Amino acid sequence: MADVAVVGFAQAPNVRATHGTTNGVEMLVPIFREVLDSTRLRTEDIGFWCSGSSDYLAGRAFSFIAAVDAIGAFPPINESHVEMDAAWALYEAWVKIRTGEVDTALVYGFGKSSAGDLRRTLALQLDPYTAAPLWPDSVSIAGLQARLGLDAGEWTEQDMAEVAARSRAAAGPGAQISGQVAAADLLAEPYLADPLRKHDCAPITDGAAVVVLASADRARELHERPAWITGLEHRIESGSIGARDLLRSPSTTAAAEAAGAGDVEVAELHAPFTHQEIVLRRAIGLGEDVAINPSGGPLCGNPMFSAGLSRIGEAASRVMSGAARRVLAHATSGPALQQNLVCVMEGRS
């Protein structure tokens, strides 16, 4: 099967709210142009387009079809969609190239979380018989997970605050939240959903991201240092919150092992809550020498349905720039780290 590499990445600024439509067109048009220009590709050169979004978030049926307006009406395209984070759309595109059906693919994700009540909307992903009718919001569920860890001695509130402080210090100009802050100052803030404070939770964010993939035959034509995907796996756990150990993430461990996650220098982790980064670091087995979320990560901007794809793009950018040789990206979906994807990439001489 053909080797596949990331050759392009772009993302819209992470912001609290945009004034555009919920179909993402206004956010997608500029980043499509940016990534196509950087790879010297035209729309007709893309063999496969695949997107990730959610009709529940957009508040309309088949919202991804409206998003196709950002691509253009002509020429006709080969297109698909997943109703989850676009990291899983990248998986579909990766398979498409690996099997030889196409030699290039453009993957994109978008979400306008500001359009509704995100914490309530995410309750719809819970078990429809026992959990969803109670409408437990996403932050409260994460709070239960965090409390379990605190009571078990797995982490402390200081550990959680240090994750937030490090993320904000690392965040770049496109982040929604950034800046130097002391963990002690964060701990002085009031609780949002005990034991979570505001800094423990990813902010509500509007945003979009796009990644271009290419086969071995095309990759070096499009970028002088492609980020070669050496492993890409995803696993899923029970949708019932009470049926799994929330202090562990066996699906992440299994995906990381299958993807060959050893010996990485950088890891971009899709952890929407501070304590979940701790869970993921342990599940993957990341040492102190690994740089975690040098982009700032989702705690500094978490656009639904593109934040996971952005983790892949951010990690790949480290390889494409020459800043790192071997990197890891992680994406999650569902409540309390229910579904997890791990992508390992490297540079080759």
C-alpha positions in Angstrom: 0.0 0.0 0.0 1.1 3.6 -0.7 2.9 5.7 1.9 1.0 8.8 2.8 2.2 12.2 4.0 0.8 15.5 5.3 2.0 18.2 2.9 -0.2 21.2 3.9 -2.0 22.6 6.9 -4.0 25.8 7.6 -6.5 26.8 10.2 -8.8 29.7 10.9 -8.2 31.9 14.0 -9.7 30.4 17.1 -12.2 32.9 18.3 -15.1 33.0 20.8 -17.7 33.8 18.2 -17.9 34.5 14.5 -20.6 36.3 12.6 -20.9 33.8 9.7 -23.3 31.0 9.1 -23.2 27.7 10.9 -22.1 25.9 7.7 -18.5 27.2 8.0 -18.2 28.6 4.5 -16.9 32.0 5.7 -14.1 30.3 7.7 -13.3 27.7 5.1 -12.8 29.8 1.9 -9.7 31.7 3.2 -8.0 28.6 4.6 -8.7 26.5 1.4 -7.0 29.3 -0.6 -4.1 29.4 1.9 -3.4 25.6 1.8 -3.8 25.3 -1.9 -1.5 28.2 -2.6 1.1 26.7 -0.2 1.1 23.4 -2.0 0.7 24.9 -5.5 -2.4 22.8 -6.1 -5.7 23.7 -7.8 -9.1 22.5 -6.8 -9.2 20.1 -9.8 -5.9 18.6 -8.6 -7.5 17.2 -5.4 -8.5 13.6 -5.8 -10.7 13.3 -2.7 -12.3 15.8 -0.3 -13.5 14.7 3.2 -15.0 16.8 6.0 -15.9 16.5 9.6 -18.7 18.4 11.3 -22.0 17.9 13.1 -25.6 18.7 12.2 -26.4 18.9 15.9 -23.9 21.7 16.3 -25.0 23.5 13.2 -28.7 23.2 14.0 -29.6 22.0 10.5 -29.7 18.8 8.5 -27.0 18.0 6.1 -25.0 21.1 7.0 -21.9 19.6 5.4 -23.5 19.9 2.0 -23.8 23.7 2.5 -20.1 23.8 3.4 -19.2 22.3 0.0 -20.1 25.8 -1.3 -16.6 26.8 -0.1 -15.1 24.4 -2.6 -17.0 25.7 -5.6 -19.6 24.4 -7.9 -17.2 23.4 -10.7 -15.4 21.1 -11.4 -17.3 18.2 -9.8 -15.5 16.6 -6.8 -15.1 13.2 -5.1 -16.4 14.0 -1.6 -17.3 12.3 1.7 -18.1 13.3 5.3 -17.9 12.0 8.8 -20.3 13.2 11.6 -17.4 13.7 14.1 -14.1 15.4 14.4 -12.3 15.8 11.1 -9.4 13.7 12.4 -11.6 10.7 11.5 -12.2 12.3 8.1 -8.4 12.3 7.7 -8.4 8.5 8.6 -10.9 7.9 5.7 -8.8 10.0 3.3 -5.6 8.2 4.4 -7.3 4.8 3.6 -8.4 6.2 0.2 -4.7 7.1 -0.7 -3.3 3.9 0.9 -5.5 1.7 -1.3 -4.4 3.6 -4.5 -7.8 5.1 -5.3 -6.4 8.7 -5.3 -3.0 10.3 -4.8 -4.1 13.6 -3.1 -6.8 14.4 -0.5 -8.0 17.5 1.2 -9.5 17.1 4.7 -11.3 19.8 6.5 -13.4 20.3 9.7 -15.4 23.2 11.0 -17.6 24.1 13.9 -19.5 27.2 15.2 -19.9 26.4 18.8 -21.1 29.9 19.7 -24.4 29.3 17.9 -26.1 27.4 20.7 -25.6 26.0 24.2 -22.6 23.7 23.6 -22.6 22.1 27.1 -26.3 21.0 26.5 -25.8 20.0 22.9 -23.0 17.6 23.8 -25.5 15.8 26.1 -27.1 14.4 23.0 -24.0 12.1 22.4 -24.8 10.2 25.7 -26.6 6.9 26.0 -30.2 7.8 24.8 -31.9 5.6 27.4 -30.2 6.1 30.7 -28.0 9.2 30.5 -29.2 11.7 27.8 -32.7 12.1 29.3 -31.0 13.5 32.4 -29.2 16.2 30.4 -25.9 16.0 32.2 -23.7 18.7 30.5 -20.2 18.0 29.2 -18.4 20.1 31.8 -20.2 18.4 34.7 -19.3 15.0 33.3 -15.7 16.0 33.0 -15.9 17.3 36.6 -17.0 13.9 37.8 -14.0 12.4 36.1 -11.7 15.0 37.6 -13.1 14.4 41.1 -12.5 10.7 40.8 -8.9 11.4 40.0 -8.4 13.8 42.8 -10.0 11.5 45.4 -7.9 8.6 44.1 -4.7 10.6 44.4 -4.0 10.4 40.6 -3.5 14.1 40.3 -3.9 17.4 42.3 -5.6 20.7 41.5 -2.0 22.1 41.3 -1.2 19.6 38.6 -4.2 20.6 36.6 -3.4 24.3 37.0 0.1 23.8 35.8 -1.2 22.1 32.6 -3.3 25.2 31.9 -0.4 27.7 32.7 2.0 25.8 30.4 -0.6 25.7 27.6 -1.3 29.4 27.7 2.4 30.2 27.8 3.0 28.1 24.6 0.0 29.4 22.6 0.7 31.2 19.4 -1.0 34.3 17.8 -4.0 32.3 16.4 -5.0 31.0 19.8 -8.1 32.2 21.6 -6.4 32.3 25.0 -2.7 32.9 25.6 -0.2 34.6 27.9 1.9 34.0 31.0 0.0 33.2 34.1 1.1 31.6 37.4 -0.6 28.4 38.5 -1.2 29.9 41.9 -3.2 32.7 40.4 -5.3 30.2 38.5 -6.1 28.3 41.7 -7.4 31.5 43.3 -10.2 31.6 40.8 -13.7 30.2 41.7 -15.0 26.8 40.6 -17.0 26.5 37.4 -18.1 22.9 38.0 -16.4 21.6 41.2 -13.5 20.7 41.0 -13.1 22.3 37.6 -12.3 26.0 37.3 -12.6 28.0 34.1 -8.9 27.4 33.2 -9.5 23.6 33.4 -11.9 23.7 30.5 -11.4 24.3 26.9 -13.1 27.6 25.8 -16.1 27.6 23.5 -14.6 28.3 20.1 -15.5 28.9 16.5 -13.0 27.6 14.0 -12.0 25.5 11.1 -8.9 23.6 9.9 -7.7 21.9 6.7 -5.0 19.3 6.0 -3.7 18.1 2.6 -2.5 14.5 2.2 -0.5 13.1 -0.7 0.9 9.7 -1.8 4.6 9.0 -1.9 4.6 9.7 -5.6 3.2 13.2 -5.1 4.3 14.3 -1.6 7.8 15.5 -2.4 6.5 17.4 -5.4 4.3 19.4 -3.0 6.6 19.9 0.0 10.3 19.6 0.5 9.9 18.0 3.9 6.6 16.0 4.1 5.4 14.7 7.4 5.1 10.9 6.7 2.3 9.1 8.5 3.9 5.9 9.9 1.0 4.9 12.0 -2.7 5.9 12.3 -5.2 4.0 14.5 -8.4 4.7 16.4 -10.2 2.8 19.1 -13.5 3.2 21.0 -14.8 2.4 24.5 -18.3 1.9 25.9 -20.7 4.8 25.5 -22.0 4.1 29.0 -20.2 6.4 31.5 -20.6 3.9 34.3 -19.2 0.9 32.3 -15.6 2.0 32.2 -12.8 3.3 34.4 -12.7 7.0 33.8 -9.2 7.3 35.3 -7.7 5.2 32.5 -7.9 5.4 28.7 -7.4 1.9 27.3 -8.6 2.9 23.9 -5.8 5.5 23.7 -3.2 3.0 24.9 -4.3 0.5 22.3 -4.4 3.1 19.5 -0.9 4.4 20.5 0.5 0.9 20.6 -0.9 0.0 17.2 0.3 3.3 15.7 3.8 2.7 17.0 3.9 5.7 19.3 7.4 5.3 20.8 10.3 7.7 20.5 8.4 10.9 19.7 9.7 14.4 20.4 6.4 16.3 20.2 2.9 15.3 21.1 -0.2 17.3 20.3 -3.0 16.0 22.6 -6.7 16.8 22.1 -7.5 17.1 25.8 -10.4 19.5 26.4 -9.8 19.5 30.1 -6.6 19.8 32.1 -6.9 16.5 33.9 -7.5 14.7 30.6 -4.1 15.7 29.4 -2.7 13.8 32.4 -4.8 10.8 31.6 -3.6 10.8 28.0 0.1 11.3 28.8 0.0 8.2 31.0 -2.1 6.2 28.5 0.4 6.8 25.7 3.5 6.6 28.0 4.9 10.0 27.2 8.0 10.9 29.2 9.1 14.3 30.6 11.3 14.8 27.5 8.3 15.0 25.1 7.0 18.5 24.4 3.3 18.5 25.0 1.0 20.8 23.0 3.6 23.4 22.0 0.8 25.0 20.0 -1.1 25.6 23.3 -3.5 22.8 22.5 -7.3 22.8 22.9 -7.2 24.6 26.3 -6.3 27.7 24.3 -8.9 27.2 21.5 -11.1 24.2 20.9 -13.2 24.5 17.8 -15.6 21.5 17.7 -15.0 19.0 14.9 -11.7 20.6 13.8 -9.6 20.7 17.0 -8.5 17.0 16.6 -7.6 17.6 13.0 -5.6 20.7 14.1 -3.6 18.5 16.5 -2.5 16.5 13.4 -1.8 19.6 11.4 0.1 21.3 14.3 2.2 18.2 14.9 2.9 17.7 11.1 4.0 21.4 10.9 6.8 20.6 13.4 8.1 18.0 11.0 7.5 20.1 7.8 9.4 23.0 9.3 12.3 20.8 10.5 11.7 21.5 14.1 11.1 17.9 15.0 11.9 14.5 13.4 9.1 12.3 14.9 5.8 13.5 16.3 2.5 12.2 17.6 -1.0 13.7 17.3 -4.1 12.6 19.2 -7.8 13.3 18.7 -10.8 12.4 20.9 -14.5 12.3 20.5 -17.4 11.5 22.9 -17.7 12.0 26.6 -14.7 11.6 29.0 -12.3 10.4 26.3 -14.6 7.7 24.9 -13.1 7.5 21.4 -9.4 8.1 20.6 -7.3 8.4 17.5 -3.5 8.4 17.4 -1.4 9.5 14.4 2.4 9.2 14.3 4.4 11.1 11.7 8.1 11.6 10.9 10.4 13.3 8.5 12.7 11.4 6.1 15.9 12.5 4.5 
